[in-house]
């Protein structure tokens, strides 16, 4: 083996050094032989050692998990700045667990379901008990593939709250009371605009329907969370575009029928996939409410472009079936 003479030489150095220590002599010839027998490949590896260590550190950081990021990138020189703050969520997403107990939901949220690992920041039991599973500063895995107001990575920009409910039963009073307290706390501390409280079915209309049609969105809006149409609504003007208004509210229109079903579930307690009588009035009122918000609130929901141009333009969906009035 090519490395064997070098290994034997090093062993000889160790033995000779021990003997020399006893006799008070050094072993210069053996040390010289070690230098002579060091291969060019070994010298090259030794010279590249710092680069290899940096590359290994970067590789280990990448492989350590998709949910983690580098706090200090070894490819860059670190010059710390004190000018920063924590990243904060912009949206609150409500779910129902579709399970029979909070304990069963806790187990899944700490392990996985049939699709893989899942989690949420909070879980509220049917009895009103509040559980936290993930720090608000961390990215819980609750939103999946979703989109709201042009934001496509809701896991990174939202707080997820699971409600202990099987999807076919009313939400308990104790649970709703706890939810209202939590919404006030979370939105206040994180600076989340109160109207940016939505359902999983709103942000993923082709796949999700939670919380169910039994969820009392109007009650939340009366407490100051989420959008809800006012009792007295102005008639839509001529040329009003309901599809553009639906998009302004936040819905993803890549599947128009699914978006309509999600809108109806949230605001009308049905899952109709076509326009219904009264939809235009509701959407026009919601659009007016968004336009009346401060610019910072509108830009947080719909982006700077929407804040600069609050009146929606006619889009490709206008030619589809118009709403009944």
Buried (B, 14 or more C-beta within 10 A) or exposed (E): EEEEEBEEBEEBBEEBBEEBEEEEEEBEEBBEBEEEBEEEEEEEEEEEEEEEEEEEBBEEBEEEEEEEEEEEEBEEEEEEEEEEEEEEBBBBBBBBBBBEEBEEBBEBBEEEEEEEEBBBBBBBBBEBEBBEBBEBEEBBBBBBEBBBBEBEEBBEBBBBBBBBBEBEEEBBEBBBEBBBEBBBEBBEEBEBBBBBBBBBBBBBBBEBBBBBBEBEBEBBBEBEBBBBBEEEBEEBEEEBBBBBBBBBBBBBBEBBEBBBBBBBBBBBEEBBBBBBEBBBBBBBBBBBBBBEBEEEBBBBBBEEEBBEEBEBEEEEBEEEEBBEE
